[in-house]
Amino acid sequence: MSNRSIGTALQLPPDQVGPALLAEPEDQWYERKGPRVRPQALANALVGMANAEGGIIVVGLSDTEVEGTARQQANVNSLHGVAMDLTEPPVRARPSVVRCIRADGVEDRLLVFEVEPSTLVHFTNKDEAYLRVGDSTRKLSFQQRQELIYDKGESSFDATPAPDVRPEDLDYPLVKNYARVVGSTDHMKLMRVRGLVSKDGVCSAGGALLFTKEPQEWYPSAYVRILRYRGNERGTGRDQHLDADEDVRISGPIPRMLNEARPEPADRPRLR
């Protein structure tokens, strides 16, 4: 199913449009809502689709019946302002009204929202992020929303604040040697200019990975693993030709990990 098939269904005569939409399964790009849907629930759905691949939300359909929206006009009026009032930044969702015939044979209307996919990450007014996955709208954890922000290119991971890093966690000999290598006489000013420490003294993720004594305390996956295989093929599973004695994990700040993992020529400046 795709937006094209839903678009075709929405063009059908009033007596056919409801049954056609009920026959289409909900999925990544299509969701049905009853006429009593709460504005906040609609906001969650709008955010989820905008953060994913866009799609169409039709209000006025239960799971098995065409209900329409005319009998819930006060609620429908509130739904029209959801994108502007309850999503940040406002989701681009174009509302329209489609005529239908209710299950009891009375002419009514469906409220349709066509949601555009966004290059930004959207949140609700409650500072919650959602993502449409298959036929469900999932609330994202803090880590998941950060990953979504990086995926959409809104932010650089290196610039993310690392507020739990304290001044005493920095490896100052390493910082001073970095300043010496680049020709700076003020190592802390250099850190601020390069965005490694903010004006308020808060270390960034990049600064923590480069210049704290044990960045793995905050970033457990930030290590270098060196593997050596026997022969010319890596292999998989039981046939993996890994030399158990040559599986080495190196931790510490990035400069020291690089020095230990790949020794450099003696005449090249080294961050010790």
Backbone as CSV, one residue per row, in Angstrom:
resi,resn,N_x,N_y,N_z,CA_x,CA_y,CA_z,C_x,C_y,C_z
1,MET,0.841,-1.181,0.000,0.000,0.000,0.000,0.884,1.242,0.000
2,SER,0.387,2.343,-0.583,1.149,3.569,-0.653,0.207,4.748,-0.571
3,ASN,0.786,5.939,-0.472,-0.034,7.148,-0.491,-0.841,7.243,-1.775
4,ARG,-0.324,6.656,-2.861,-1.034,6.720,-4.134,-2.358,5.978,-4.050
5,SER,-2.363,4.781,-3.440,-3.610,4.021,-3.346,-4.589,4.699,-2.401
6,ILE,-4.100,5.307,-1.334,-4.980,6.049,-0.430,-5.528,7.275,-1.150
7,GLY,-4.662,7.954,-1.908,-5.119,9.101,-2.688,-6.208,8.720,-3.663
8,THR,-6.082,7.547,-4.280,-7.112,7.067,-5.202,-8.417,6.813,-4.462
9,ALA,-8.313,6.213,-3.263,-9.508,5.935,-2.468,-10.217,7.222,-2.071
10,LEU,-9.453,8.256,-1.765,-10.050,9.527,-1.338,-10.797,10.223,-2.471
11,GLN,-10.544,9.832,-3.706,-11.211,10.437,-4.857,-12.515,9.725,-5.222
12,LEU,-12.833,8.657,-4.527,-14.040,7.889,-4.850,-15.299,8.637,-4.440
13,PRO,-16.444,8.256,-4.957,-17.721,8.867,-4.562,-17.976,8.684,-3.068
14,PRO,-18.781,9.546,-2.442,-19.000,9.491,-0.994,-19.418,8.134,-0.460
15,ASP,-20.218,7.387,-1.214,-20.673,6.092,-0.708,-19.605,5.011,-0.793
16,GLN,-18.500,5.290,-1.493,-17.437,4.299,-1.645,-16.162,4.638,-0.873
17,VAL,-15.954,5.922,-0.582,-14.685,6.340,-0.014,-14.434,5.725,1.365
18,GLY,-15.458,5.699,2.214,-15.283,5.136,3.551,-14.916,3.667,3.536
19,PRO,-15.718,2.820,2.877,-15.381,1.392,2.805,-14.010,1.139,2.184
20,ALA,-13.650,1.932,1.169,-12.343,1.742,0.529,-11.210,2.037,1.507
21,LEU,-11.367,3.092,2.301,-10.325,3.433,3.277,-10.267,2.410,4.408
22,LEU,-11.408,1.872,4.805,-11.419,0.836,5.841,-10.750,-0.442,5.350
23,ALA,-10.845,-0.697,4.057,-10.267,-1.916,3.495,-8.750,-1.852,3.403
24,GLU,-8.194,-0.634,3.418,-6.742,-0.483,3.334,-6.115,-0.696,4.704
25,PRO,-5.131,-1.568,4.828,-4.485,-1.781,6.131,-3.635,-0.582,6.537
26,GLU,-3.611,-0.286,7.823,-2.744,0.773,8.323,-1.291,0.325,8.182
27,ASP,-0.427,1.261,7.852,0.974,0.909,7.695,1.840,2.144,7.922
28,GLN,3.027,2.126,7.367,3.992,3.205,7.551,3.439,4.567,7.100
29,TRP,2.570,4.570,6.096,2.142,5.827,5.475,0.654,6.123,5.655
30,TYR,-0.036,5.310,6.424,-1.488,5.491,6.543,-1.960,5.107,7.936
31,GLU,-2.799,6.000,8.513,-3.351,5.727,9.840,-4.776,6.249,9.906
32,ARG,-5.643,5.480,10.570,-7.037,5.890,10.785,-7.221,6.356,12.220
33,LYS,-8.071,7.372,12.405,-8.417,7.863,13.733,-9.929,8.044,13.820
34,GLY,-10.486,7.755,14.993,-11.901,7.989,15.213,-12.192,9.472,15.368
35,PRO,-13.449,9.880,15.262,-13.800,11.306,15.332,-13.584,11.919,16.714
36,ARG,-13.423,11.087,17.728,-13.217,11.593,19.093,-11.731,11.610,19.486
37,VAL,-10.843,11.423,18.524,-9.419,11.397,18.834,-9.016,12.685,19.548
38,ARG,-8.235,12.562,20.592,-7.781,13.732,21.343,-6.747,14.507,20.528
39,PRO,-6.734,15.823,20.630,-5.718,16.616,19.923,-4.294,16.170,20.209
40,GLN,-4.009,15.795,21.461,-2.650,15.376,21.786,-2.276,14.081,21.080
41,ALA,-3.238,13.160,20.973,-2.972,11.900,20.263,-2.729,12.163,18.782
42,LEU,-3.464,13.108,18.210,-3.239,13.454,16.810,-1.865,14.102,16.652
43,ALA,-1.478,14.932,17.614,-0.149,15.561,17.562,0.947,14.503,17.543
44,ASN,0.799,13.475,18.373,1.789,12.394,18.394,1.896,11.733,17.021
45,ALA,0.734,11.493,16.402,0.715,10.838,15.090,1.336,11.732,14.018
46,LEU,1.034,13.027,14.056,1.602,13.957,13.079,3.118,14.011,13.200
47,VAL,3.602,14.092,14.424,5.046,14.137,14.665,5.704,12.850,14.187
48,GLY,5.068,11.712,14.495,5.639,10.428,14.097,5.789,10.303,12.597
49,MET,4.783,10.734,11.848,4.861,10.642,10.388,5.846,11.648,9.813
50,ALA,5.853,12.866,10.353,6.786,13.876,9.852,8.227,13.453,10.088
51,ASN,8.490,12.797,11.215,9.843,12.336,11.523,10.243,11.114,10.714
52,ALA,9.257,10.447,10.127,9.535,9.259,9.309,9.468,9.633,7.830
53,GLU,8.513,9.084,7.120,8.438,9.267,5.665,7.178,9.991,5.216
54,GLY,6.524,10.683,6.170,5.271,11.332,5.828,4.149,10.323,5.699
55,GLY,2.956,10.801,5.303,1.847,9.881,5.146,0.511,10.590,5.246
56,ILE,-0.552,9.818,5.405,-1.911,10.341,5.452,-2.621,9.815,6.690
57,ILE,-3.268,10.729,7.416,-4.075,10.381,8.586,-5.508,10.771,8.276
58,VAL,-6.424,9.826,8.406,-7.839,10.074,8.138,-8.599,9.999,9.456
59,VAL,-9.278,11.083,9.801,-10.076,11.155,11.027,-11.541,10.968,10.666
60,GLY,-12.199,10.069,11.402,-13.617,9.803,11.152,-13.894,8.349,10.859
61,LEU,-12.874,7.509,11.031,-13.013,6.079,10.779,-12.632,5.298,12.027
62,SER,-13.510,4.391,12.446,-13.124,3.453,13.491,-12.439,2.272,12.825
63,ASP,-12.180,1.227,13.569,-11.529,0.053,12.975,-12.428,-0.639,11.952
64,THR,-13.756,-0.540,12.142,-14.664,-1.316,11.284,-15.826,-0.505,10.718
65,GLU,-15.877,0.795,11.038,-17.082,1.552,10.687,-16.762,2.968,10.243
66,VAL,-17.535,3.461,9.297,-17.424,4.857,8.863,-18.289,5.704,9.795
67,GLU,-17.664,6.532,10.613,-18.391,7.341,11.595,-18.562,8.785,11.156
68,GLY,-17.609,9.313,10.369,-17.672,10.718,10.010,-17.253,11.611,11.167
69,THR,-17.288,12.915,10.945,-16.831,13.867,11.971,-17.881,14.914,12.332
70,ALA,-19.018,14.964,11.615,-19.990,16.048,11.809,-20.532,16.096,13.236
71,ARG,-20.680,14.945,13.865,-21.244,14.924,15.217,-20.227,15.308,16.279
72,GLN,-18.955,15.528,15.881,-17.904,15.924,16.822,-17.234,17.216,16.321
73,GLN,-18.080,18.180,15.909,-17.544,19.373,15.264,-16.631,20.175,16.184
74,ALA,-16.955,20.247,17.471,-16.105,21.003,18.402,-14.713,20.388,18.463
75,ASN,-14.648,19.083,18.493,-13.350,18.411,18.528,-12.615,18.592,17.207
76,VAL,-13.347,18.527,16.092,-12.744,18.712,14.774,-12.121,20.098,14.659
77,ASN,-12.797,21.114,15.209,-12.233,22.467,15.186,-10.896,22.512,15.904
78,SER,-10.782,21.772,17.005,-9.515,21.723,17.750,-8.440,20.998,16.957
79,LEU,-8.834,19.969,16.230,-7.865,19.177,15.470,-7.210,19.997,14.358
80,HIS,-7.936,20.947,13.809,-7.385,21.769,12.728,-6.157,22.550,13.192
81,GLY,-6.087,22.899,14.476,-4.973,23.700,14.965,-3.861,22.917,15.619
82,VAL,-3.961,21.581,15.575,-2.977,20.754,16.281,-1.562,20.970,15.767
83,ALA,-1.376,20.966,14.455,-0.022,21.100,13.907,0.627,22.405,14.341
84,MET,-0.143,23.473,14.391,0.395,24.764,14.773,0.582,24.886,16.280
85,ASP,-0.368,24.337,17.042,-0.368,24.563,18.490,0.370,23.509,19.301
86,LEU,0.434,22.269,18.800,0.934,21.177,19.643,2.173,20.483,19.089
87,THR,2.763,20.991,17.996,4.001,20.388,17.485,5.055,21.475,17.301
88,GLU,6.316,21.106,17.542,7.436,22.057,17.458,8.618,21.404,16.742
89,PRO,9.182,22.043,15.715,8.542,23.097,14.930,7.266,22.557,14.290
90,PRO,6.346,23.440,13.911,5.060,22.968,13.385,5.221,21.987,12.224
91,VAL,4.541,20.869,12.347,4.556,19.864,11.280,3.795,20.417,10.074
92,ARG,4.328,20.171,8.897,3.645,20.582,7.672,2.622,19.507,7.312
93,ALA,1.387,19.756,7.710,0.302,18.807,7.470,-0.865,19.558,6.845
94,ARG,-1.237,19.200,5.640,-2.301,19.892,4.923,-3.634,19.207,5.195
95,PRO,-4.572,19.912,5.889,-5.877,19.306,6.162,-6.840,19.513,4.994
96,SER,-7.728,18.557,4.818,-8.791,18.682,3.811,-10.002,17.902,4.289
97,VAL,-11.123,18.189,3.676,-12.373,17.523,4.051,-12.871,16.700,2.861
98,VAL,-13.265,15.466,3.137,-13.764,14.561,2.094,-15.166,14.089,2.481
99,ARG,-16.087,14.181,1.576,-17.459,13.730,1.823,-17.524,12.209,1.896
100,CYS,-18.378,11.713,2.785,-18.540,10.260,2.946,-19.980,9.957,3.344
101,ILE,-20.314,8.698,3.373,-21.610,8.230,3.863,-21.351,7.380,5.098
102,ARG,-21.955,7.771,6.220,-21.768,7.031,7.464,-22.392,5.636,7.377
103,ALA,-22.072,4.834,8.373,-22.614,3.473,8.419,-24.139,3.469,8.517
104,ASP,-24.718,4.561,9.082,-26.178,4.625,9.201,-26.838,5.240,7.973
105,GLY,-26.042,5.486,6.902,-26.587,5.982,5.650,-26.658,7.488,5.538
106,VAL,-26.222,8.230,6.553,-26.278,9.690,6.536,-24.987,10.249,5.940
107,GLU,-25.126,11.302,5.121,-23.941,11.922,4.543,-23.154,12.649,5.641
108,ASP,-21.835,12.554,5.572,-20.969,13.139,6.601,-19.660,13.545,5.944
109,ARG,-18.634,13.801,6.774,-17.331,14.250,6.267,-16.206,13.531,7.009
110,LEU,-15.124,13.334,6.314,-13.884,12.841,6.908,-12.876,13.983,6.898
111,LEU,-12.055,14.050,7.937,-10.982,15.041,8.003,-9.675,14.339,7.666
112,VAL,-8.995,14.829,6.645,-7.790,14.168,6.141,-6.582,15.081,6.333
113,PHE,-5.503,14.526,6.900,-4.242,15.258,7.042,-3.189,14.582,6.166
114,GLU,-2.636,15.344,5.243,-1.534,14.853,4.421,-0.238,15.408,5.008
115,VAL,0.575,14.534,5.586,1.771,14.934,6.331,2.997,14.816,5.444
116,GLU,3.754,15.877,5.353,4.976,15.862,4.551,6.142,15.334,5.382
117,PRO,7.021,14.520,4.802,8.236,14.115,5.524,9.109,15.347,5.742
118,SER,9.819,15.368,6.852,10.582,16.566,7.210,12.072,16.274,7.315
119,THR,12.860,17.278,7.000,14.310,17.176,7.188,14.696,17.553,8.614
120,LEU,13.710,18.036,9.394,13.936,18.383,10.793,13.353,17.298,11.689
121,VAL,13.733,17.317,12.958,13.118,16.434,13.945,12.054,17.240,14.675
122,HIS,10.833,16.723,14.700,9.714,17.422,15.330,9.403,16.807,16.689
123,PHE,8.891,17.648,17.573,8.508,17.238,18.918,7.094,17.733,19.191
124,THR,6.454,17.129,20.178,5.163,17.652,20.615,5.407,18.795,21.600
125,ASN,4.332,19.468,21.985,4.469,20.548,22.961,4.880,20.022,24.331
126,LYS,4.862,18.705,24.514,5.328,18.093,25.756,6.791,17.670,25.662
127,ASP,7.462,18.118,24.600,8.870,17.804,24.355,9.082,16.297,24.210
128,GLU,8.160,15.652,23.518,8.269,14.220,23.237,8.401,14.024,21.732
129,ALA,9.268,13.095,21.346,9.475,12.795,19.927,8.883,11.422,19.610
130,TYR,8.280,11.310,18.437,7.669,10.061,17.990,8.151,9.732,16.585
131,LEU,8.059,8.454,16.246,8.463,8.006,14.912,7.488,6.939,14.441
132,ARG,6.990,7.099,13.226,6.103,6.098,12.643,6.930,4.914,12.183
133,VAL,6.656,3.745,12.732,7.371,2.519,12.382,6.327,1.450,12.068
134,GLY,6.229,1.073,10.798,5.198,0.111,10.418,3.823,0.713,10.656
135,ASP,2.969,-0.009,11.403,1.619,0.490,11.657,1.465,1.083,13.046
136,SER,2.570,1.464,13.673,2.497,2.045,15.011,3.324,3.324,15.097
137,THR,2.950,4.171,16.045,3.677,5.412,16.310,4.411,5.237,17.628
138,ARG,5.736,5.240,17.569,6.539,4.906,18.747,7.165,6.148,19.374
139,LYS,7.060,6.215,20.690,7.716,7.290,21.419,9.208,6.974,21.521
140,LEU,10.051,7.963,21.243,11.492,7.753,21.233,12.111,8.081,22.580
141,SER,13.092,7.279,22.964,13.879,7.590,24.152,14.809,8.755,23.826
142,PHE,15.466,9.276,24.849,16.384,10.395,24.613,17.481,10.001,23.631
143,GLN,18.051,8.813,23.817,19.115,8.368,22.917,18.598,8.189,21.499
144,GLN,17.397,7.642,21.351,16.834,7.437,20.011,16.556,8.761,19.310
145,ARG,16.081,9.747,20.054,15.811,11.036,19.420,17.111,11.735,19.032
146,GLN,18.167,11.554,19.845,19.466,12.117,19.479,19.985,11.478,18.193
147,GLU,19.829,10.161,18.088,20.266,9.469,16.876,19.480,9.962,15.661
148,LEU,18.182,10.226,15.865,17.370,10.731,14.765,17.838,12.117,14.339
149,ILE,18.200,12.942,15.309,18.710,14.284,15.007,19.995,14.180,14.192
150,TYR,20.887,13.271,14.594,22.139,13.100,13.842,21.854,12.572,12.440
151,ASP,20.912,11.611,12.333,20.584,11.035,11.031,20.059,12.102,10.065
152,LYS,19.305,13.056,10.598,18.751,14.102,9.755,19.726,15.256,9.557
153,GLY,20.899,15.157,10.173,21.937,16.154,9.956,21.710,17.467,10.665
154,GLU,20.852,17.485,11.708,20.575,18.731,12.414,21.687,19.105,13.384
155,SER,22.414,18.128,13.835,23.387,18.404,14.890,24.614,17.543,14.693
156,SER,25.703,18.001,15.228,26.933,17.230,15.204,27.131,16.576,16.562
157,PHE,27.406,15.290,16.554,27.599,14.594,17.820,28.755,15.195,18.606
158,ASP,29.819,15.602,17.904,30.982,16.155,18.592,30.636,17.376,19.421
159,ALA,29.623,18.147,18.978,29.275,19.386,19.670,28.277,19.179,20.800
160,THR,27.792,17.957,20.980,26.834,17.687,22.043,27.461,17.931,23.406
161,PRO,26.817,18.689,24.290,27.388,18.926,25.629,27.557,17.629,26.407
162,ALA,28.616,17.567,27.178,28.854,16.438,28.085,28.933,17.003,29.495
163,PRO,27.779,17.388,30.066,27.769,18.121,31.335,28.299,17.344,32.525
164,ASP,28.346,16.003,32.435,28.831,15.208,33.561,30.356,15.182,33.659
165,VAL,31.027,15.673,32.622,32.490,15.713,32.637,32.938,16.890,33.496
166,ARG,33.759,16.598,34.513,34.244,17.642,35.417,35.641,18.093,34.996
167,PRO,36.057,19.274,35.434,37.393,19.766,35.061,38.498,18.784,35.420
168,GLU,38.362,18.115,36.571,39.408,17.181,36.991,39.455,15.914,36.134
169,ASP,38.426,15.708,35.310,38.432,14.542,34.422,39.324,14.756,33.200
170,LEU,39.683,16.004,32.907,40.524,16.291,31.747,41.965,15.868,32.000
171,ASP,42.582,15.389,30.970,43.993,15.018,31.025,44.787,16.249,30.577
172,TYR,45.151,17.093,31.539,45.749,18.382,31.198,47.096,18.266,30.479
173,PRO,47.965,17.318,30.822,49.187,17.173,30.017,48.881,16.910,28.547
174,LEU,47.831,16.130,28.284,47.440,15.852,26.907,46.902,17.117,26.230
175,VAL,46.088,17.889,26.980,45.544,19.137,26.440,46.673,20.110,26.115
176,LYS,47.635,20.249,27.041,48.742,21.194,26.834,49.625,20.750,25.670
177,ASN,49.803,19.457,25.520,50.609,18.981,24.401,49.902,19.231,23.071
178,TYR,48.578,19.111,23.082,47.786,19.435,21.893,47.997,20.897,21.505
179,ALA,47.956,21.786,22.511,48.180,23.205,22.241,49.585,23.441,21.691
180,ARG,50.550,22.726,22.233,51.932,22.886,21.763,52.070,22.449,20.311
181,VAL,51.445,21.337,19.966,51.553,20.805,18.608,50.949,21.770,17.584
182,VAL,49.825,22.422,17.929,49.182,23.332,16.980,49.706,24.760,17.106
183,GLY,50.640,24.989,18.049,51.268,26.300,18.169,50.488,27.313,18.969
184,SER,49.679,26.886,19.924,48.920,27.801,20.772,49.575,27.921,22.137
185,THR,49.527,29.127,22.700,50.114,29.349,24.019,49.078,29.293,25.137
186,ASP,47.803,29.239,24.783,46.726,29.193,25.780,45.846,27.987,25.478
187,HIS,46.077,26.897,26.200,45.398,25.649,25.868,43.889,25.718,26.103
188,MET,43.430,26.428,27.150,41.996,26.490,27.405,41.283,27.391,26.390
189,LYS,41.937,28.470,25.981,41.358,29.308,24.935,41.241,28.520,23.640
190,LEU,42.252,27.724,23.350,42.212,26.876,22.168,41.040,25.905,22.233
191,MET,40.813,25.332,23.406,39.697,24.402,23.572,38.362,25.101,23.302
192,ARG,38.225,26.328,23.766,36.979,27.067,23.541,36.818,27.429,22.073
193,VAL,37.913,27.895,21.442,37.850,28.282,20.037,37.479,27.093,19.161
194,ARG,37.977,25.916,19.494,37.710,24.712,18.695,36.373,24.052,19.054
195,GLY,35.623,24.640,19.994,34.334,24.085,20.362,34.418,22.864,21.252
196,LEU,35.566,22.633,21.865,35.739,21.473,22.740,35.269,21.751,24.158
197,VAL,35.242,23.027,24.529,34.717,23.479,25.812,33.909,24.737,25.547
198,SER,32.726,24.855,26.161,31.891,26.032,25.952,32.402,27.205,26.784
199,LYS,31.838,28.384,26.548,32.214,29.574,27.331,31.909,29.387,28.804
200,ASP,30.911,28.532,29.092,30.547,28.253,30.477,31.378,27.143,31.093
201,GLY,32.336,26.640,30.334,33.208,25.596,30.867,32.671,24.193,30.736
202,VAL,31.592,24.005,29.958,31.020,22.663,29.767,31.734,21.980,28.616
203,CYS,32.228,20.800,28.876,32.960,20.049,27.858,31.984,19.463,26.837
204,SER,32.385,19.444,25.578,31.574,18.807,24.541,31.940,17.329,24.443
205,ALA,31.131,16.578,23.695,31.433,15.163,23.500,32.790,15.003,22.827
206,GLY,33.080,15.880,21.849,34.373,15.818,21.178,35.519,16.068,22.141
207,GLY,35.346,17.062,23.020,36.381,17.342,24.009,36.581,16.189,24.971
208,ALA,35.468,15.563,25.380,35.562,14.430,26.304,36.272,13.247,25.660
209,LEU,35.945,12.958,24.405,36.562,11.821,23.717,38.050,12.056,23.462
210,LEU,38.405,13.297,23.234,39.802,13.617,22.927,40.668,13.778,24.165
211,PHE,40.115,14.376,25.232,41.007,14.860,26.281,40.617,14.496,27.709
212,THR,39.683,13.578,27.921,39.481,13.103,29.291,40.314,11.842,29.501
213,LYS,40.611,11.560,30.740,41.485,10.422,31.052,40.845,9.096,30.658
214,GLU,39.560,8.966,30.919,38.851,7.722,30.581,37.495,8.062,29.955
215,PRO,37.458,8.458,28.691,36.174,8.811,28.065,35.180,7.659,28.028
216,GLN,35.658,6.423,28.160,34.758,5.269,28.134,33.816,5.259,29.344
217,GLU,34.116,6.071,30.349,33.208,6.193,31.487,31.863,6.749,31.038
218,TRP,31.866,7.633,30.031,30.641,8.233,29.506,30.251,7.646,28.155
219,TYR,31.242,7.158,27.414,30.994,6.620,26.072,31.604,5.215,25.997
220,PRO,30.895,4.222,26.530,31.453,2.863,26.646,31.887,2.240,25.323
221,SER,31.269,2.658,24.220,31.600,2.056,22.922,32.766,2.743,22.225
222,ALA,33.316,3.766,22.854,34.393,4.537,22.211,35.753,3.895,22.493
223,TYR,35.993,2.765,21.861,37.284,2.102,22.003,37.724,1.571,20.638
224,VAL,38.990,1.232,20.558,39.542,0.660,19.332,39.774,-0.825,19.568
225,ARG,39.311,-1.629,18.619,39.508,-3.074,18.716,40.383,-3.523,17.555
226,ILE,41.453,-4.206,17.881,42.386,-4.688,16.859,42.286,-6.204,16.791
227,LEU,41.977,-6.703,15.609,41.826,-8.142,15.402,42.856,-8.622,14.382
228,ARG,43.324,-9.838,14.582,44.218,-10.450,13.608,43.640,-11.806,13.216
229,TYR,43.581,-12.034,11.904,43.019,-13.275,11.389,44.125,-14.129,10.780
230,ARG,43.935,-15.441,10.895,44.864,-16.378,10.284,44.482,-16.592,8.823
231,GLY,45.456,-16.558,7.958,45.197,-16.784,6.545,44.730,-15.521,5.848
232,ASN,44.127,-15.699,4.683,43.730,-14.567,3.840,42.232,-14.284,3.869
233,GLU,41.460,-15.129,4.556,40.019,-14.933,4.614,39.568,-14.811,6.054
234,ARG,38.579,-13.911,6.249,38.085,-13.672,7.604,37.227,-14.828,8.108
235,GLY,36.318,-15.299,7.271,35.409,-16.356,7.691,34.325,-15.827,8.612
236,THR,33.315,-16.646,8.902,32.229,-16.266,9.792,31.876,-17.421,10.705
237,GLY,31.269,-17.086,11.840,30.801,-18.105,12.773,31.915,-19.047,13.212
238,ARG,31.628,-20.361,13.121,32.615,-21.366,13.544,33.822,-21.396,12.628
239,ASP,33.661,-20.864,11.417,34.759,-20.864,10.455,35.578,-19.573,10.506
240,GLN,35.313,-18.752,11.514,36.047,-17.497,11.625,37.492,-17.781,12.000
241,HIS,38.421,-17.220,11.255,39.841,-17.492,11.457,40.489,-16.442,12.344
242,LEU,39.885,-16.198,13.492,40.387,-15.173,14.394,41.420,-15.755,15.346
243,ASP,42.518,-15.059,15.453,43.556,-15.442,16.403,43.185,-14.866,17.757
244,ALA,42.808,-15.740,18.695,42.326,-15.289,19.996,43.357,-14.458,20.743
245,ASP,44.631,-14.718,20.494,45.680,-13.969,21.198,45.882,-12.584,20.601
246,GLU,45.251,-12.309,19.469,45.435,-11.024,18.803,44.127,-10.235,18.734
247,ASP,43.282,-10.383,19.739,42.053,-9.601,19.874,42.277,-8.609,21.004
248,VAL,42.634,-7.395,20.629,43.055,-6.399,21.612,42.083,-5.226,21.608
249,ARG,41.686,-4.798,22.787,40.841,-3.613,22.924,41.653,-2.512,23.596
250,ILE,41.623,-1.352,22.969,42.393,-0.221,23.471,41.423,0.876,23.884
251,SER,41.571,1.374,25.093,40.711,2.442,25.590,41.551,3.655,25.957
252,GLY,40.861,4.705,26.408,41.541,5.943,26.742,41.139,7.049,25.788
253,PRO,41.725,8.225,25.892,41.407,9.310,24.960,41.858,8.965,23.546
254,ILE,41.214,9.552,22.564,41.469,9.217,21.162,42.948,9.324,20.772
255,PRO,43.666,10.409,21.135,45.079,10.483,20.724,45.898,9.303,21.222
256,ARG,45.668,8.872,22.467,46.446,7.751,23.005,46.038,6.447,22.351
257,MET,44.748,6.288,22.049,44.314,5.072,21.373,44.951,4.982,19.988
258,LEU,45.004,6.107,19.280,45.606,6.105,17.950,47.095,5.806,18.007
259,ASN,47.768,6.400,18.978,49.204,6.144,19.118,49.486,4.681,19.416
260,GLU,48.638,4.090,20.246,48.856,2.692,20.623,48.444,1.741,19.505
261,ALA,47.395,2.110,18.781,46.903,1.227,17.730,47.723,1.318,16.449
262,ARG,48.245,2.498,16.149,48.986,2.679,14.908,50.187,3.580,15.184
263,PRO,51.312,3.003,15.568,52.495,3.815,15.863,52.876,4.685,14.680
264,GLU,53.238,5.909,14.986,53.593,6.859,13.940,55.109,7.018,13.868
265,PRO,55.614,7.569,12.753,57.060,7.786,12.645,57.577,8.674,13.790
266,ALA,58.798,8.402,14.190,59.349,9.107,15.338,59.469,10.607,15.100
267,ASP,59.584,11.033,13.849,59.779,12.445,13.572,58.456,13.214,13.466
268,ARG,57.321,12.542,13.682,56.038,13.218,13.609,55.605,13.589,15.039
269,PRO,55.105,14.818,15.257,54.654,15.209,16.601,53.595,14.237,17.116
270,ARG,53.722,13.822,18.355,52.810,12.863,18.937,52.162,13.462,20.171
271,LEU,50.870,13.157,20.390,50.163,13.594,21.586,50.294,12.487,22.621
272,ARG,51.071,12.757,23.629,51.346,11.705,24.621,50.481,11.917,25.862
